Amino acid sequence: MTPGSQDRSDEDAEPNVGIYEAGIIQKGVNIVFFNDKKDEGVLYEQFYKPFPEVGLALILTAIECCIDEWSTGSQTLKKFTSDEYSVIYDEHMSGLADFDENTKEYGLLPLLLSRLYNNGRWV
């Protein structure tokens, strides 16, 4: 171990997860869309079952904004606006479309979106 490094055992490490399966994604979905009975995901089941791709792209973009706030090593607040993040949002939409196309025979994106809805509605 090098000086100044932290002693971290394998027991502390998060298990490997697949693309779009990091816990922070479900947490974001839960907080934004299913936090209480007045949230959109609860009120408008017909639009959120399964969870919409545009909603997932929005959550991924918000996560990226949060990461950007720490890009210098110290937190610097970033405005989460369409002017700042529309290109990033579009990239996430494109990435989801590519993921869907490349995994269509396995139905992974529909499965993921259903899982996000099912886990979110029980918050």
C-alpha positions in Angstrom: 0.0 0.0 0.0 1.3 3.5 -0.9 1.6 6.2 1.8 -1.6 8.2 2.1 -3.8 5.5 0.5 -6.7 4.2 2.4 -7.0 0.6 3.5 -10.0 -0.7 1.7 -11.0 -4.3 1.9 -12.9 -6.2 -0.8 -15.8 -6.4 1.6 -16.3 -2.6 1.3 -16.4 -2.7 -2.5 -19.8 -2.5 -4.2 -20.6 -5.6 -6.3 -20.3 -5.1 -10.0 -23.5 -4.0 -11.7 -24.4 -3.8 -15.3 -24.9 -0.8 -17.5 -27.7 1.4 -16.2 -28.0 -0.6 -13.0 -26.1 1.5 -10.5 -28.1 2.2 -7.4 -27.9 5.9 -7.8 -30.2 5.6 -10.9 -33.0 4.0 -8.9 -32.5 6.4 -6.1 -32.8 9.4 -8.5 -36.0 7.9 -10.0 -37.5 7.3 -6.6 -36.7 10.8 -5.3 -37.9 12.7 -8.4 -40.8 10.6 -9.6 -42.1 8.4 -6.7 -41.2 10.2 -3.5 -44.8 10.6 -2.3 -48.3 10.1 -3.4 -48.4 13.5 -5.2 -45.4 12.8 -7.4 -45.9 12.3 -11.2 -44.9 8.6 -11.2 -47.6 7.8 -8.7 -50.3 10.1 -10.1 -49.9 9.2 -13.7 -49.2 5.5 -13.9 -50.3 5.4 -17.5 -47.3 7.6 -18.4 -44.7 5.9 -16.1 -45.5 2.2 -16.5 -43.0 1.3 -17.8 -40.7 4.1 -16.7 -40.1 6.3 -19.8 -36.7 6.4 -21.6 -36.9 10.2 -21.5 -37.1 10.0 -17.7 -34.1 7.7 -17.5 -32.1 10.1 -19.8 -33.1 13.0 -17.5 -31.9 11.1 -14.4 -28.6 10.2 -16.1 -28.1 13.8 -17.1 -28.8 15.0 -13.5 -26.3 12.5 -12.2 -23.7 13.9 -14.7 -24.5 17.4 -13.4 -23.8 16.3 -9.9 -20.5 14.7 -10.9 -19.6 18.0 -12.8 -20.1 19.9 -9.5 -17.1 18.0 -8.1 -14.9 18.0 -11.2 -12.3 20.4 -9.6 -12.1 18.4 -6.4 -14.2 20.9 -4.5 -18.0 21.4 -4.9 -18.9 24.2 -7.3 -22.7 24.5 -7.9 -23.7 24.0 -11.5 -27.0 25.1 -12.9 -29.0 22.2 -14.3 -30.5 24.0 -17.3 -31.3 23.0 -20.8 -28.7 25.5 -22.1 -26.0 23.7 -20.1 -27.1 20.1 -20.4 -29.3 19.6 -23.5 -26.4 18.1 -25.4 -25.6 15.7 -22.6 -29.3 14.7 -22.4 -29.4 14.1 -26.2 -26.3 11.9 -25.8 -28.0 9.8 -23.1 -31.1 9.5 -25.3 -28.9 8.3 -28.2 -27.0 5.9 -25.9 -30.3 4.4 -24.7 -31.5 4.0 -28.3 -28.2 2.3 -29.2 -28.4 0.0 -26.1 -32.0 -0.9 -27.0 -31.0 -1.7 -30.6 -28.0 -3.8 -29.6 -29.8 -5.8 -26.9 -33.3 -5.9 -28.6 -33.2 -9.7 -28.9 -32.9 -9.9 -25.1 -35.4 -7.1 -24.3 -33.0 -5.5 -21.8 -34.1 -1.9 -22.0 -37.8 -2.7 -21.6 -36.9 -5.0 -18.7 -34.8 -2.2 -17.1 -37.6 0.4 -17.6 -40.1 -2.0 -16.0 -37.8 -2.6 -13.1 -37.3 1.1 -12.5 -41.0 1.6 -12.4 -41.8 -1.4 -10.2 -39.0 -0.5 -7.7 -40.0 3.1 -7.7 -43.7 2.8 -7.1 -43.1 1.0 -3.8 -41.1 3.9 -2.2 
